[in-house]
């Protein structure tokens, strides 16, 4: 189905379409961002040692507790405002 897609004519047509769609000024920027994304993906797959701390654990920031407001809190707050 996709045999012969790597021929020079096919690649030339794809390049011309990319230039028409993105423009010649935007194309190097897109290539750079695509290359850095692929490079980052490869580093993540290889599991570089500099990303992993020596202890093997990652220290997370402290968790801030979230207090949920219940319906009874809403009613008492609205009655307090009505009393004022």
Buried (B, 14 or more C-beta within 10 A) or exposed (E): EEEEEEEEEEEEEEEEEBEEEBEEEEBEEEEEEEEEEEEEEEEEEEEEEEEEEEEEEEEEEEEEEEEEEEEEEEEEEEEEEEEE
